[in-house]
Amino acid sequence: MVTQYTCSFCGKNFPKGKGSLYVKNDGSVLYFCSSKCRKNMLKLGRNPKKYKWTSFYTKQKVKAE
C-alpha cells in the first residue's frame, strides 16, 4: 500500500515520492503537493480558507450553512 500524504495548504491527497516536505525550525512538518501550495503558504502567507480551490474552503462553506 502506497503512503498517502495530505497537502498542508489545499488538503489534496498525494502519494509518497511526489510533492515536497518542509520542516520548520520548531520541528513541525508541512507537506505540499505543488509549488503553488508551497508558495501560497510560506512565501505569501495566505489563508487556505479564503481560496475556492482548496478543500478547507469547502469545509468552511458547508459548516456555515
All heavy atoms as TSV, in Angstrom:
chain	resi	resn	atom	element	x	y	z
A	1	MET	N	N	0.845	-1.173	0.000
A	1	MET	CA	C	0.000	0.000	0.000
A	1	MET	C	C	0.898	1.247	0.000
A	1	MET	O	O	1.815	1.369	0.801
A	1	MET	CB	C	-0.875	-0.018	1.245
A	1	MET	CG	C	-1.834	1.106	1.345
A	1	MET	SD	S	-3.423	0.486	0.902
A	1	MET	CE	C	-4.389	1.929	0.937
A	2	VAL	N	N	0.610	2.168	-0.884
A	2	VAL	CA	C	1.389	3.390	-1.005
A	2	VAL	C	C	0.940	4.383	0.059
A	2	VAL	O	O	-0.247	4.579	0.293
A	2	VAL	CB	C	1.210	4.004	-2.405
A	2	VAL	CG1	C	1.965	5.302	-2.529
A	2	VAL	CG2	C	1.657	3.026	-3.471
A	3	THR	N	N	1.905	5.007	0.721
A	3	THR	CA	C	1.594	6.003	1.736
A	3	THR	C	C	1.040	7.253	1.074
A	3	THR	O	O	1.580	7.730	0.079
A	3	THR	CB	C	2.860	6.384	2.526
A	3	THR	OG1	O	3.429	5.205	3.066
A	3	THR	CG2	C	2.539	7.339	3.641
A	4	GLN	N	N	-0.049	7.775	1.606
A	4	GLN	CA	C	-0.658	8.996	1.099
A	4	GLN	C	C	-0.392	10.130	2.079
A	4	GLN	O	O	-0.533	9.960	3.285
A	4	GLN	CB	C	-2.179	8.810	0.948
A	4	GLN	CG	C	-2.587	7.843	-0.129
A	4	GLN	CD	C	-2.461	8.444	-1.512
A	4	GLN	OE1	O	-2.791	9.597	-1.727
A	4	GLN	NE2	N	-1.971	7.652	-2.447
A	5	TYR	N	N	0.008	11.272	1.568
A	5	TYR	CA	C	0.183	12.468	2.377
A	5	TYR	C	C	-0.926	13.446	2.028
A	5	TYR	O	O	-1.473	13.422	0.924
A	5	TYR	CB	C	1.533	13.130	2.115
A	5	TYR	CG	C	2.718	12.308	2.542
A	5	TYR	CD1	C	3.709	11.947	1.641
A	5	TYR	CD2	C	2.862	11.897	3.857
A	5	TYR	CE1	C	4.803	11.208	2.038
A	5	TYR	CE2	C	3.955	11.149	4.264
A	5	TYR	CZ	C	4.915	10.813	3.345
A	5	TYR	OH	O	5.999	10.075	3.737
A	6	THR	N	N	-1.236	14.334	2.938
A	6	THR	CA	C	-2.240	15.368	2.710
A	6	THR	C	C	-1.535	16.712	2.654
A	6	THR	O	O	-0.743	17.041	3.535
A	6	THR	CB	C	-3.282	15.380	3.844
A	6	THR	OG1	O	-3.874	14.095	3.928
A	6	THR	CG2	C	-4.364	16.396	3.582
A	7	CYS	N	N	-1.827	17.484	1.623
A	7	CYS	CA	C	-1.208	18.794	1.454
A	7	CYS	C	C	-1.630	19.706	2.608
A	7	CYS	O	O	-2.798	19.773	2.969
A	7	CYS	CB	C	-1.626	19.400	0.124
A	7	CYS	SG	S	-0.899	21.016	-0.197
A	8	SER	N	N	-0.668	20.413	3.173
A	8	SER	CA	C	-0.927	21.292	4.311
A	8	SER	C	C	-1.690	22.551	3.903
A	8	SER	O	O	-2.274	23.205	4.748
A	8	SER	CB	C	0.381	21.703	4.966
A	8	SER	OG	O	1.041	20.579	5.467
A	9	PHE	N	N	-1.697	22.882	2.622
A	9	PHE	CA	C	-2.410	24.088	2.187
A	9	PHE	C	C	-3.775	23.765	1.570
A	9	PHE	O	O	-4.783	24.265	2.038
A	9	PHE	CB	C	-1.573	24.884	1.182
A	9	PHE	CG	C	-2.172	26.219	0.850
A	9	PHE	CD1	C	-2.053	27.278	1.734
A	9	PHE	CD2	C	-2.869	26.427	-0.326
A	9	PHE	CE1	C	-2.611	28.511	1.456
A	9	PHE	CE2	C	-3.427	27.645	-0.621
A	9	PHE	CZ	C	-3.297	28.691	0.270
A	10	CYS	N	N	-3.807	22.909	0.559
A	10	CYS	CA	C	-5.076	22.692	-0.152
A	10	CYS	C	C	-5.866	21.488	0.352
A	10	CYS	O	O	-7.054	21.374	0.086
A	10	CYS	CB	C	-4.838	22.572	-1.649
A	10	CYS	SG	S	-3.976	21.079	-2.167
A	11	GLY	N	N	-5.226	20.563	1.061
A	11	GLY	CA	C	-5.927	19.402	1.596
A	11	GLY	C	C	-6.009	18.227	0.639
A	11	GLY	O	O	-6.639	17.224	0.940
A	12	LYS	N	N	-5.358	18.314	-0.507
A	12	LYS	CA	C	-5.368	17.251	-1.511
A	12	LYS	C	C	-4.460	16.107	-1.069
A	12	LYS	O	O	-3.399	16.331	-0.491
A	12	LYS	CB	C	-4.883	17.828	-2.839
A	12	LYS	CG	C	-4.750	16.843	-3.960
A	12	LYS	CD	C	-4.205	17.548	-5.187
A	12	LYS	CE	C	-3.789	16.546	-6.235
A	12	LYS	NZ	N	-3.132	17.193	-7.382
A	13	ASN	N	N	-4.868	14.862	-1.335
A	13	ASN	CA	C	-4.035	13.694	-1.054
A	13	ASN	C	C	-3.116	13.429	-2.239
A	13	ASN	O	O	-3.529	13.540	-3.388
A	13	ASN	CB	C	-4.888	12.457	-0.792
A	13	ASN	CG	C	-5.618	12.556	0.519
A	13	ASN	OD1	O	-5.110	13.109	1.479
A	13	ASN	ND2	N	-6.817	12.042	0.562
A	14	PHE	N	N	-1.851	13.078	-1.926
A	14	PHE	CA	C	-0.908	12.743	-2.983
A	14	PHE	C	C	0.014	11.641	-2.482
A	14	PHE	O	O	0.241	11.508	-1.286
A	14	PHE	CB	C	-0.114	13.979	-3.438
A	14	PHE	CG	C	0.689	14.645	-2.360
A	14	PHE	CD1	C	2.027	14.348	-2.198
A	14	PHE	CD2	C	0.111	15.566	-1.506
A	14	PHE	CE1	C	2.776	14.959	-1.208
A	14	PHE	CE2	C	0.850	16.180	-0.512
A	14	PHE	CZ	C	2.186	15.867	-0.364
A	15	PRO	N	N	0.554	10.800	-3.392
A	15	PRO	CA	C	1.367	9.656	-2.982
A	15	PRO	C	C	2.766	10.047	-2.524
A	15	PRO	O	O	3.282	11.115	-2.856
A	15	PRO	CB	C	1.436	8.805	-4.246
A	15	PRO	CG	C	1.283	9.767	-5.352
A	15	PRO	CD	C	0.351	10.832	-4.839
A	16	LYS	N	N	3.370	9.152	-1.755
A	16	LYS	CA	C	4.754	9.326	-1.304
A	16	LYS	C	C	5.661	9.375	-2.526
A	16	LYS	O	O	5.479	8.622	-3.475
A	16	LYS	CB	C	5.130	8.152	-0.414
A	16	LYS	CG	C	6.512	8.224	0.165
A	16	LYS	CD	C	6.791	7.046	1.062
A	16	LYS	CE	C	8.190	7.114	1.634
A	16	LYS	NZ	N	8.470	5.955	2.477
A	17	GLY	N	N	6.617	10.280	-2.510
A	17	GLY	CA	C	7.513	10.432	-3.653
A	17	GLY	C	C	7.155	11.600	-4.529
A	17	GLY	O	O	7.940	12.011	-5.386
A	18	LYS	N	N	5.989	12.173	-4.356
A	18	LYS	CA	C	5.561	13.356	-5.098
A	18	LYS	C	C	5.480	14.524	-4.133
A	18	LYS	O	O	5.447	14.355	-2.924
A	18	LYS	CB	C	4.175	13.136	-5.737
A	18	LYS	CG	C	4.105	11.985	-6.692
A	18	LYS	CD	C	4.880	12.292	-7.943
A	18	LYS	CE	C	4.774	11.133	-8.916
A	18	LYS	NZ	N	5.577	11.325	-10.094
A	19	GLY	N	N	5.435	15.735	-4.646
A	19	GLY	CA	C	5.316	16.900	-3.787
A	19	GLY	C	C	6.602	17.209	-3.048
A	19	GLY	O	O	7.690	16.761	-3.424
A	20	SER	N	N	6.476	18.002	-1.990
A	20	SER	CA	C	7.652	18.361	-1.207
A	20	SER	C	C	7.329	18.399	0.274
A	20	SER	O	O	6.184	18.544	0.679
A	20	SER	CB	C	8.200	19.723	-1.654
A	20	SER	OG	O	7.235	20.724	-1.464
A	21	LEU	N	N	8.376	18.274	1.078
A	21	LEU	CA	C	8.270	18.252	2.521
A	21	LEU	C	C	9.043	19.450	3.055
A	21	LEU	O	O	10.139	19.731	2.589
A	21	LEU	CB	C	8.893	16.955	3.045
A	21	LEU	CG	C	9.079	16.833	4.532
A	21	LEU	CD1	C	8.141	15.757	5.041
A	21	LEU	CD2	C	10.498	16.451	4.832
A	22	TYR	N	N	8.454	20.171	4.007
A	22	TYR	CA	C	9.105	21.332	4.603
A	22	TYR	C	C	9.106	21.157	6.110
A	22	TYR	O	O	8.063	20.920	6.713
A	22	TYR	CB	C	8.340	22.604	4.215
A	22	TYR	CG	C	8.952	23.874	4.740
A	22	TYR	CD1	C	10.032	24.460	4.101
A	22	TYR	CD2	C	8.449	24.491	5.872
A	22	TYR	CE1	C	10.598	25.631	4.574
A	22	TYR	CE2	C	9.000	25.655	6.357
A	22	TYR	CZ	C	10.069	26.233	5.698
A	22	TYR	OH	O	10.630	27.386	6.172
A	23	VAL	N	N	10.278	21.250	6.718
A	23	VAL	CA	C	10.411	21.118	8.170
A	23	VAL	C	C	10.733	22.493	8.732
A	23	VAL	O	O	11.727	23.110	8.369
A	23	VAL	CB	C	11.518	20.112	8.550
A	23	VAL	CG1	C	11.628	19.983	10.048
A	23	VAL	CG2	C	11.253	18.770	7.910
A	24	LYS	N	N	9.886	22.968	9.645
A	24	LYS	CA	C	10.084	24.278	10.269
A	24	LYS	C	C	11.099	24.166	11.407
A	24	LYS	O	O	11.441	23.071	11.844
A	24	LYS	CB	C	8.738	24.801	10.786
A	24	LYS	CG	C	7.751	25.081	9.668
A	24	LYS	CD	C	6.358	25.349	10.158
A	24	LYS	CE	C	6.236	26.645	10.880
A	24	LYS	NZ	N	4.844	26.988	11.209
A	25	ASN	N	N	11.579	25.305	11.879
A	25	ASN	CA	C	12.586	25.334	12.944
A	25	ASN	C	C	12.090	24.706	14.234
A	25	ASN	O	O	12.870	24.186	15.024
A	25	ASN	CB	C	13.037	26.765	13.224
A	25	ASN	CG	C	13.912	27.314	12.136
A	25	ASN	OD1	O	14.533	26.556	11.408
A	25	ASN	ND2	N	13.956	28.623	12.010
A	26	ASP	N	N	10.777	24.754	14.484
A	26	ASP	CA	C	10.236	24.172	15.708
A	26	ASP	C	C	10.014	22.664	15.594
A	26	ASP	O	O	9.577	22.026	16.532
A	26	ASP	CB	C	8.940	24.874	16.116
A	26	ASP	CG	C	7.827	24.737	15.085
A	26	ASP	OD1	O	8.047	24.103	14.041
A	26	ASP	OD2	O	6.734	25.270	15.343
A	27	GLY	N	N	10.318	22.084	14.430
A	27	GLY	CA	C	10.209	20.638	14.246
A	27	GLY	C	C	8.922	20.181	13.591
A	27	GLY	O	O	8.766	19.000	13.301
A	28	SER	N	N	7.984	21.091	13.345
A	28	SER	CA	C	6.729	20.687	12.692
A	28	SER	C	C	6.979	20.448	11.204
A	28	SER	O	O	7.829	21.083	10.583
A	28	SER	CB	C	5.645	21.749	12.897
A	28	SER	OG	O	6.055	22.979	12.361
A	29	VAL	N	N	6.240	19.503	10.640
A	29	VAL	CA	C	6.433	19.086	9.259
A	29	VAL	C	C	5.226	19.504	8.434
A	29	VAL	O	O	4.081	19.291	8.831
A	29	VAL	CB	C	6.608	17.544	9.184
A	29	VAL	CG1	C	6.768	17.096	7.752
A	29	VAL	CG2	C	7.802	17.113	10.014
A	30	LEU	N	N	5.488	20.109	7.271
A	30	LEU	CA	C	4.443	20.511	6.341
A	30	LEU	C	C	4.660	19.779	5.027
A	30	LEU	O	O	5.784	19.714	4.522
A	30	LEU	CB	C	4.478	22.021	6.100
A	30	LEU	CG	C	4.303	22.919	7.313
A	30	LEU	CD1	C	4.536	24.377	6.918
A	30	LEU	CD2	C	2.933	22.749	7.914
A	31	TYR	N	N	3.595	19.210	4.460
A	31	TYR	CA	C	3.655	18.533	3.175
A	31	TYR	C	C	2.926	19.394	2.148
A	31	TYR	O	O	1.846	19.932	2.426
A	31	TYR	CB	C	2.965	17.170	3.246
A	31	TYR	CG	C	3.644	16.198	4.175
A	31	TYR	CD1	C	3.154	15.957	5.445
A	31	TYR	CD2	C	4.772	15.500	3.774
A	31	TYR	CE1	C	3.766	15.068	6.296
A	31	TYR	CE2	C	5.402	14.600	4.620
A	31	TYR	CZ	C	4.894	14.387	5.875
A	31	TYR	OH	O	5.505	13.501	6.717
A	32	PHE	N	N	3.501	19.522	0.954
A	32	PHE	CA	C	2.892	20.300	-0.114
A	32	PHE	C	C	2.828	19.470	-1.390
A	32	PHE	O	O	3.805	18.821	-1.755
A	32	PHE	CB	C	3.675	21.586	-0.372
A	32	PHE	CG	C	3.702	22.508	0.817
A	32	PHE	CD1	C	4.844	22.652	1.572
A	32	PHE	CD2	C	2.573	23.209	1.188
A	32	PHE	CE1	C	4.879	23.495	2.666
A	32	PHE	CE2	C	2.588	24.054	2.288
A	32	PHE	CZ	C	3.738	24.197	3.026
A	33	CYS	N	N	1.683	19.520	-2.073
A	33	CYS	CA	C	1.514	18.740	-3.302
A	33	CYS	C	C	2.145	19.439	-4.502
A	33	CYS	O	O	2.491	18.796	-5.482
A	33	CYS	CB	C	0.038	18.472	-3.553
A	33	CYS	SG	S	-0.965	19.944	-3.801
A	34	SER	N	N	2.281	20.766	-4.447
A	34	SER	CA	C	2.833	21.509	-5.572
A	34	SER	C	C	3.540	22.766	-5.081
A	34	SER	O	O	3.391	23.179	-3.934
A	34	SER	CB	C	1.722	21.908	-6.540
A	34	SER	OG	O	0.816	22.782	-5.906
A	35	SER	N	N	4.288	23.389	-5.979
A	35	SER	CA	C	4.961	24.632	-5.626
A	35	SER	C	C	3.946	25.756	-5.461
A	35	SER	O	O	4.204	26.715	-4.730
A	35	SER	CB	C	5.998	24.999	-6.684
A	35	SER	OG	O	5.378	25.214	-7.931
A	36	LYS	N	N	2.800	25.639	-6.116
A	36	LYS	CA	C	1.729	26.625	-5.951
A	36	LYS	C	C	1.282	26.684	-4.493
A	36	LYS	O	O	1.165	27.767	-3.911
A	36	LYS	CB	C	0.545	26.243	-6.842
A	36	LYS	CG	C	-0.667	27.117	-6.706
A	36	LYS	CD	C	-1.782	26.581	-7.601
A	36	LYS	CE	C	-3.049	27.368	-7.473
A	36	LYS	NZ	N	-4.108	26.847	-8.328
A	37	CYS	N	N	1.059	25.542	-3.894
A	37	CYS	CA	C	0.635	25.479	-2.495
A	37	CYS	C	C	1.752	25.941	-1.561
A	37	CYS	O	O	1.505	26.672	-0.604
A	37	CYS	CB	C	0.210	24.065	-2.131
A	37	CYS	SG	S	-1.282	23.530	-2.962
A	38	ARG	N	N	2.979	25.527	-1.837
A	38	ARG	CA	C	4.120	25.903	-1.000
A	38	ARG	C	C	4.312	27.411	-0.997
A	38	ARG	O	O	4.468	28.032	0.057
A	38	ARG	CB	C	5.383	25.209	-1.499
A	38	ARG	CG	C	6.622	25.519	-0.679
A	38	ARG	CD	C	7.836	24.735	-1.131
A	38	ARG	NE	N	8.052	24.730	-2.559
A	38	ARG	CZ	C	8.664	25.710	-3.236
A	38	ARG	NH1	N	9.105	26.764	-2.608
A	38	ARG	NH2	N	8.827	25.617	-4.541
A	39	LYS	N	N	4.266	28.043	-2.158
A	39	LYS	CA	C	4.455	29.486	-2.253
A	39	LYS	C	C	3.323	30.251	-1.583
A	39	LYS	O	O	3.556	31.269	-0.937
A	39	LYS	CB	C	4.567	29.914	-3.712
A	39	LYS	CG	C	5.869	29.503	-4.348
A	39	LYS	CD	C	5.878	29.847	-5.814
A	39	LYS	CE	C	7.110	29.280	-6.485
A	39	LYS	NZ	N	7.080	29.501	-7.933
A	40	ASN	N	N	2.078	29.768	-1.760
A	40	ASN	CA	C	0.942	30.452	-1.149
A	40	ASN	C	C	1.030	30.449	0.367
A	40	ASN	O	O	0.684	31.437	1.012
A	40	ASN	CB	C	-0.381	29.815	-1.594
A	40	ASN	CG	C	-0.877	30.371	-2.890
A	40	ASN	OD1	O	-1.103	31.567	-3.002
A	40	ASN	ND2	N	-1.039	29.515	-3.880
A	41	MET	N	N	1.499	29.375	0.955
A	41	MET	CA	C	1.558	29.305	2.414
A	41	MET	C	C	2.815	29.960	2.972
A	41	MET	O	O	2.730	30.801	3.873
A	41	MET	CB	C	1.475	27.864	2.897
A	41	MET	CG	C	1.513	27.742	4.400
A	41	MET	SD	S	1.232	26.085	4.980
A	41	MET	CE	C	-0.458	26.216	5.515
A	42	LEU	N	N	3.983	29.611	2.455
A	42	LEU	CA	C	5.240	30.051	3.059
A	42	LEU	C	C	5.663	31.446	2.613
A	42	LEU	O	O	5.996	32.294	3.434
A	42	LEU	CB	C	6.349	29.051	2.746
A	42	LEU	CG	C	6.110	27.637	3.260
A	42	LEU	CD1	C	7.230	26.732	2.812
A	42	LEU	CD2	C	5.946	27.617	4.759
A	43	LYS	N	N	5.667	31.692	1.322
A	43	LYS	CA	C	6.175	32.959	0.814
A	43	LYS	C	C	5.135	34.073	0.905
A	43	LYS	O	O	5.452	35.187	1.308
A	43	LYS	CB	C	6.623	32.779	-0.637
A	43	LYS	CG	C	7.317	33.979	-1.219
A	43	LYS	CD	C	7.840	33.682	-2.603
A	43	LYS	CE	C	8.553	34.897	-3.162
A	43	LYS	NZ	N	9.035	34.646	-4.521
A	44	LEU	N	N	3.887	33.761	0.551
A	44	LEU	CA	C	2.851	34.787	0.515
A	44	LEU	C	C	2.021	34.862	1.788
A	44	LEU	O	O	1.313	35.839	2.009
A	44	LEU	CB	C	1.935	34.546	-0.695
A	44	LEU	CG	C	2.661	34.539	-2.054
A	44	LEU	CD1	C	1.705	34.133	-3.154
A	44	LEU	CD2	C	3.273	35.898	-2.341
A	45	GLY	N	N	2.086	33.834	2.632
A	45	GLY	CA	C	1.393	33.848	3.917
A	45	GLY	C	C	-0.117	33.871	3.805
A	45	GLY	O	O	-0.786	34.514	4.613
A	46	ARG	N	N	-0.664	33.161	2.844
A	46	ARG	CA	C	-2.105	33.176	2.614
A	46	ARG	C	C	-2.848	32.156	3.464
A	46	ARG	O	O	-2.297	31.151	3.878
A	46	ARG	CB	C	-2.395	32.930	1.141
A	46	ARG	CG	C	-1.918	34.071	0.285
A	46	ARG	CD	C	-2.255	33.871	-1.149
A	46	ARG	NE	N	-1.951	35.082	-1.898
A	46	ARG	CZ	C	-1.793	35.110	-3.206
A	46	ARG	NH1	N	-1.904	34.005	-3.916
A	46	ARG	NH2	N	-1.521	36.241	-3.810
A	47	ASN	N	N	-4.127	32.447	3.700
A	47	ASN	CA	C	-5.003	31.576	4.473
A	47	ASN	C	C	-5.773	30.681	3.501
A	47	ASN	O	O	-6.499	31.194	2.643
A	47	ASN	CB	C	-5.969	32.437	5.297
A	47	ASN	CG	C	-6.829	31.626	6.206
A	47	ASN	OD1	O	-6.779	30.406	6.207
A	47	ASN	ND2	N	-7.637	32.302	6.989
A	48	PRO	N	N	-5.677	29.348	3.608
A	48	PRO	CA	C	-6.352	28.457	2.652
A	48	PRO	C	C	-7.884	28.525	2.715
A	48	PRO	O	O	-8.544	28.144	1.770
A	48	PRO	CB	C	-5.849	27.068	3.026
A	48	PRO	CG	C	-5.320	27.184	4.390
A	48	PRO	CD	C	-4.873	28.601	4.566
A	49	LYS	N	N	-8.435	29.046	3.780
A	49	LYS	CA	C	-9.888	29.137	3.908
A	49	LYS	C	C	-10.487	30.211	3.007
A	49	LYS	O	O	-11.692	30.258	2.821
A	49	LYS	CB	C	-10.271	29.418	5.354
A	49	LYS	CG	C	-9.946	28.274	6.281
A	49	LYS	CD	C	-10.328	28.595	7.698
A	49	LYS	CE	C	-9.966	27.454	8.619
A	49	LYS	NZ	N	-10.286	27.748	10.016
A	50	LYS	N	N	-9.654	31.063	2.413
A	50	LYS	CA	C	-10.134	32.153	1.568
A	50	LYS	C	C	-10.106	31.830	0.074
A	50	LYS	O	O	-10.499	32.658	-0.733
A	50	LYS	CB	C	-9.304	33.410	1.820
A	50	LYS	CG	C	-9.480	33.969	3.214
A	50	LYS	CD	C	-8.705	35.251	3.379
A	50	LYS	CE	C	-8.908	35.827	4.765
A	50	LYS	NZ	N	-8.163	37.082	4.947
A	51	TYR	N	N	-9.638	30.632	-0.303
A	51	TYR	CA	C	-9.480	30.284	-1.711
A	51	TYR	C	C	-10.369	29.109	-2.081
A	51	TYR	O	O	-10.310	28.053	-1.460
A	51	TYR	CB	C	-8.004	29.995	-2.021
A	51	TYR	CG	C	-7.183	31.236	-1.819
A	51	TYR	CD1	C	-6.542	31.483	-0.619
A	51	TYR	CD2	C	-7.121	32.203	-2.803
A	51	TYR	CE1	C	-5.839	32.649	-0.409
A	51	TYR	CE2	C	-6.425	33.367	-2.615
A	51	TYR	CZ	C	-5.783	33.593	-1.414
A	51	TYR	OH	O	-5.100	34.757	-1.212
A	52	LYS	N	N	-11.175	29.285	-3.121
A	52	LYS	CA	C	-12.179	28.299	-3.507
A	52	LYS	C	C	-11.599	26.966	-3.951
A	52	LYS	O	O	-12.266	25.950	-3.870
A	52	LYS	CB	C	-13.058	28.863	-4.623
A	52	LYS	CG	C	-13.934	29.990	-4.162
A	52	LYS	CD	C	-14.832	30.479	-5.281
A	52	LYS	CE	C	-15.696	31.627	-4.805
A	52	LYS	NZ	N	-16.560	32.130	-5.868
A	53	TRP	N	N	-10.373	26.941	-4.448
A	53	TRP	CA	C	-9.798	25.703	-4.956
A	53	TRP	C	C	-9.242	24.802	-3.863
A	53	TRP	O	O	-8.784	23.693	-4.131
A	53	TRP	CB	C	-8.723	25.990	-6.007
A	53	TRP	CG	C	-7.632	26.906	-5.569
A	53	TRP	CD1	C	-7.628	28.271	-5.643
A	53	TRP	CD2	C	-6.379	26.542	-4.988
A	53	TRP	NE1	N	-6.455	28.771	-5.146
A	53	TRP	CE2	C	-5.664	27.743	-4.734
A	53	TRP	CE3	C	-5.785	25.344	-4.659
A	53	TRP	CZ2	C	-4.398	27.746	-4.176
A	53	TRP	CZ3	C	-4.521	25.354	-4.100
A	53	TRP	CH2	C	-3.839	26.542	-3.867
A	54	THR	N	N	-9.312	25.218	-2.597
A	54	THR	CA	C	-8.842	24.375	-1.500
A	54	THR	C	C	-10.004	23.635	-0.863
A	54	THR	O	O	-11.148	24.084	-0.912
A	54	THR	CB	C	-8.132	25.210	-0.420
A	54	THR	OG1	O	-9.062	26.095	0.170
A	54	THR	CG2	C	-6.973	25.999	-1.002
A	55	SER	N	N	-9.710	22.500	-0.249
A	55	SER	CA	C	-10.770	21.744	0.422
A	55	SER	C	C	-11.159	22.395	1.740
A	55	SER	O	O	-12.269	22.189	2.231
A	55	SER	CB	C	-10.328	20.297	0.655
A	55	SER	OG	O	-9.238	20.256	1.528
A	56	PHE	N	N	-10.281	23.200	2.320
A	56	PHE	CA	C	-10.594	23.891	3.567
A	56	PHE	C	C	-11.690	24.946	3.344
A	56	PHE	O	O	-12.479	25.216	4.230
A	56	PHE	CB	C	-9.338	24.539	4.156
A	56	PHE	CG	C	-8.288	23.539	4.520
A	56	PHE	CD1	C	-7.106	23.447	3.815
A	56	PHE	CD2	C	-8.488	22.649	5.566
A	56	PHE	CE1	C	-6.142	22.517	4.144
A	56	PHE	CE2	C	-7.524	21.716	5.910
A	56	PHE	CZ	C	-6.354	21.650	5.193
A	57	TYR	N	N	-11.736	25.533	2.148
A	57	TYR	CA	C	-12.768	26.494	1.806
A	57	TYR	C	C	-14.136	25.807	1.773
A	57	TYR	O	O	-15.106	26.312	2.332
A	57	TYR	CB	C	-12.471	27.146	0.442
A	57	TYR	CG	C	-13.539	28.103	-0.026
A	57	TYR	CD1	C	-13.499	29.424	0.359
A	57	TYR	CD2	C	-14.568	27.682	-0.877
A	57	TYR	CE1	C	-14.460	30.325	-0.082
A	57	TYR	CE2	C	-15.525	28.565	-1.310
A	57	TYR	CZ	C	-15.479	29.886	-0.911
A	57	TYR	OH	O	-16.439	30.758	-1.352
A	58	THR	N	N	-14.197	24.641	1.127
A	58	THR	CA	C	-15.475	23.940	1.024
A	58	THR	C	C	-15.946	23.428	2.377
A	58	THR	O	O	-17.136	23.444	2.663
A	58	THR	CB	C	-15.380	22.779	0.019
A	58	THR	OG1	O	-14.309	21.913	0.403
A	58	THR	CG2	C	-15.135	23.289	-1.380
A	59	LYS	N	N	-15.016	22.991	3.241
A	59	LYS	CA	C	-15.387	22.546	4.578
A	59	LYS	C	C	-15.971	23.700	5.378
A	59	LYS	O	O	-16.957	23.538	6.091
A	59	LYS	CB	C	-14.184	21.970	5.313
A	59	LYS	CG	C	-13.741	20.632	4.800
A	59	LYS	CD	C	-12.507	20.148	5.552
A	59	LYS	CE	C	-11.967	18.876	4.943
A	59	LYS	NZ	N	-10.738	18.447	5.611
A	60	GLN	N	N	-15.376	24.880	5.260
A	60	GLN	CA	C	-15.854	26.057	5.976
A	60	GLN	C	C	-17.223	26.478	5.430
A	60	GLN	O	O	-18.108	26.858	6.195
A	60	GLN	CB	C	-14.857	27.204	5.804
A	60	GLN	CG	C	-15.289	28.489	6.477
A	60	GLN	CD	C	-14.368	29.641	6.135
A	60	GLN	OE1	O	-13.563	29.555	5.221
A	60	GLN	NE2	N	-14.486	30.722	6.847
A	61	LYS	N	N	-17.423	26.387	4.121
A	61	LYS	CA	C	-18.666	26.780	3.471
A	61	LYS	C	C	-19.813	25.872	3.926
A	61	LYS	O	O	-20.896	26.334	4.247
A	61	LYS	CB	C	-18.499	26.700	1.953
A	61	LYS	CG	C	-19.573	27.325	1.175
A	61	LYS	CD	C	-19.390	28.797	1.112
A	61	LYS	CE	C	-20.328	29.363	0.068
A	61	LYS	NZ	N	-20.350	30.804	0.087
A	62	VAL	N	N	-19.566	24.563	3.984
A	62	VAL	CA	C	-20.587	23.596	4.422
A	62	VAL	C	C	-20.906	23.808	5.885
A	62	VAL	O	O	-22.066	23.731	6.305
A	62	VAL	CB	C	-20.093	22.163	4.147
A	62	VAL	CG1	C	-21.006	21.141	4.815
A	62	VAL	CG2	C	-20.002	21.891	2.664
A	63	LYS	N	N	-19.900	24.100	6.698
A	63	LYS	CA	C	-20.086	24.297	8.119
A	63	LYS	C	C	-20.948	25.539	8.402
A	63	LYS	O	O	-21.742	25.559	9.322
A	63	LYS	CB	C	-18.723	24.442	8.798
A	63	LYS	CG	C	-18.733	24.271	10.285
A	63	LYS	CD	C	-17.311	24.283	10.815
A	63	LYS	CE	C	-17.272	23.900	12.255
A	63	LYS	NZ	N	-15.904	23.929	12.784
A	64	ALA	N	N	-20.784	26.572	7.568
A	64	ALA	CA	C	-21.536	27.817	7.756
A	64	ALA	C	C	-23.007	27.647	7.410
A	64	ALA	O	O	-23.860	28.330	7.972
A	64	ALA	CB	C	-20.927	28.924	6.897
A	65	GLU	N	N	-23.319	26.727	6.503
A	65	GLU	CA	C	-24.717	26.535	6.079
A	65	GLU	C	C	-25.509	25.679	6.987
A	65	GLU	O	O	-25.566	25.414	7.996
A	65	GLU	CB	C	-24.757	25.896	4.700
A	65	GLU	CG	C	-24.245	26.799	3.629
A	65	GLU	CD	C	-24.221	26.102	2.293
A	65	GLU	OE1	O	-24.398	24.881	2.231
A	65	GLU	OE2	O	-23.993	26.793	1.303
